[in-house]
Amino acid sequence: MNIFERQKAIFSHEDMARLRASTVMIAGVGGLGTVVAEGLVRLGIGGLILVDDDRVSPTDLNRQILYTAKDIGEFKTKVARERLLAIRDDVWIEAWVQRIEKKFDIPNKVNGVVDALDNWDSRFILADMCEAKGKFLVHAGLSGAFGQVASFLPNRPPKFRDVFAGAAPEEPAAFFSICAVLGGVQAFEVVKIICGRKDNLVGKLLLVDLITYHFEVISLAK
């Protein structure tokens, strides 16, 4: 059984081989991270490391697609790993119950990192670590029905801190649709970068307003 039959017209054999050979870390397995994780598994990624220290709560169930009411109280990464392996049992997945702090490290086997976090302190730590370890970073953030996506490569401007220095704290309001849109874009960004496609969001910022359905890509070049 080839579950990737319907995407052969979009991704070449070489693209799929690159995906199978790649491992991606997803930092934060909530509204964004669950969408990204499921998307990457269905797109053909070879390995995932899921990082989150939180447990499933009732307020997560309006948008965090890998969890059900039966999972309340369980660690998110462990539940997510089980759900993802039910989709594809040939994908390698580690579940880390861990918070992104200064002592955090990214394994050498990781090709790139997804920022699906909900606080700027952890994001800056993660971005600095990606730069130091030579890993690409795909960021997304949201506030209500608004959000943004941007990608960063090591040793290439602009830097994450330069773009988001002084960013305001995000509002806790979140719902399924904005998470699905932004998380879906993040997953495809990961695929584009791994496959070497140039039509990505490196050096750009995608702004999304779901209220008016306004999507805009702006350049981050100085």
N, C-alpha and C positions, 0 to 999 in steps of 0.2 A: 504494500500500500504506500503510495507516494502522496503525502498530504500537501505537497508543494506544487502539485500539477497545475493548479489554476494561476500560479504566479510565474510560470516559465516564460511567458511573453514579456515580463517586466524585469526579471533578474536572470542573468546568464548563468551558465554552469560554473564559470569562474566566480561570479558573485556568491553563489550558494556555497562554494567551497571555502571562500573567505569567511563567510558567516559561521560555518560549521567549525572552523579553526579558531574562532574568536571567543573570548570571555569578557563579559561586561559586568561591572559592578553597578548595582542600583542602590543609591543611598536614599532611604525613605521608601517604605512600601505602604503608602497610604493612597489618597485619591489619584495622584499622578503615577506613583510607583507601581501600583497594581496594573494600571493600563499599560504602562511601558513593559512590564515584565511579561504579561500575557501576549502583548504584541510581538515582542522579540522571540518568544518561544514559537509562536505561530509563523513568524517570518523565517525562522531557521537558525537562530543563534546556537552556538555549540555549548556555551557555558554561562552561568549567571552566579553572581554572589549577591545575595539580598542582605541589606544592612538596615536594621531598625531595632530599637529596644522597647518598642511599645506593644501593648496588647490590644486585641480587638475590643471595641466598645460599641454600644448601641448606636451612637451618633456617627459611626463610621459607615454604617450600612446604606446610607443614601448615595454613596459614590465610590466606595472601595470595592471593586468588582470581584475580588477573589474570596470575599468573606461572606458568611451567612450568620444567622442568629445563633446557630449551634456553636459557632466559633468564639462567641463572646468570652473574654477572659483569657484566651489563648494568645501566645506570642504570634505576632503577625508574620514574621519571616518563616516560621515553621509551618503555619497553615498555608501560606502562599506557596512554599516549596511543594507541599503535597498536592495542591490543586494544579500547579504547573506540570508536575510529572504525570498527572492524569491526562494531560493534553498530549504530551510527548515524553515517552519514557527513555528516549535516547539523549536527552539534554542533561548536562552535568550542572547541578545546582547546590550551592552551599547556603545555609541559613545562619546568619550571624545575628545574635541578640546583643547588639552593641550600639552605642551612641557615637556620633562623629564628634570627637574631642581632639585636643592638641596631640595626644599620644597616638591617635589613630594612624594606621598605615595601610597603604594600598599594595597588595601583592604584585610581584613582578609579572605574574601570568595574566594579569588584567590588561586588556587592550585599551579600554576606555571606561569612563564613569558617567552615570546619569545622576544629575542633581534633581531629586524629587523631594527635597527637604522643605520644611515650612518655617525655617528661621535663618536669619542672615549670619549669625555667628558661626553656625555649623557649615553654612555654605562657603564662607570665606576660608575656613580651615580646609574644607574639601578642595576648593579651587587651588589653594596654595600647594597642597599635597599633589594634585594632578600636575601642576607646573613642575614641581621638584622631581616627580617620578616619570615625567615624559608621557603622560596619558591625556588623551582628548577628554573634554568635558562637554556634556550636553545639558544645559540648564533650562528649567521652566519654573515659573512662579505664577501665582494667581491671587486675585482678591475679588471675591464675588463672581461676577460674570466677565471679568477682565483678566488678561494674562499675557505672558510673554515667553518666547523661546529664543535661545541663542546658543551657539556652539563656540568652543574655544580650543585652540590647538596649542601645545607647549611651544615656547620660544617663538611665538608669533603674536604680534599685537592685533587687537587690543587685549589687555589682560582683564580678567574677571573683576578684580578690585577696581580697576580704572572705570569700568562701565557702571558698576553698581555701588560705588562708594557713596555713602549718605542715603542709601535707599531706606524708605520708610517701612516700618513693620507692616506685615500683611494682615488684613482683616481675616477673622476666622471663618467668615461666610464662604461656603463652597458647596457645589452641587455637581451632579453627575455629568452634565453636558460639557461644562468647561473643562473638567478633568479628562473626559474622553477625547476632546479636541486636542488639548495641549499634550496629553500623554501619547496620543497617536502620532502627533508630529515628532515628539521626542524619539519615539521608537524608529520612525523612518529616518530621522537625522542620524541615529546611530548606524543604521544600515548604509546610508549614503557615505558616511565617513569611512567605515570599514571597507566598503567596496570602491573607494577612491573617486567617487563622483564629486564634481566641482560645483554642482548646483545645490549647495548646502547653505547653512546659516552661519558659517564661520565668518566673522567680521560683520555680521548683520544681526538685526533684532526684529523678530516677528512679533507684532502687537496684535492682540485679538480682543475684539469687543463683541460678545455674543448678543448683547441687547440690540445693537444695530446691524449685526453681521458684518462689521467692518474689520477687514484684515489688511494689515499694512506691513511691509518690510522696509526698514530703514537701515542705512549704512552706518556702521560704527567707526568708520575710518576717519581719522582726524585730518 
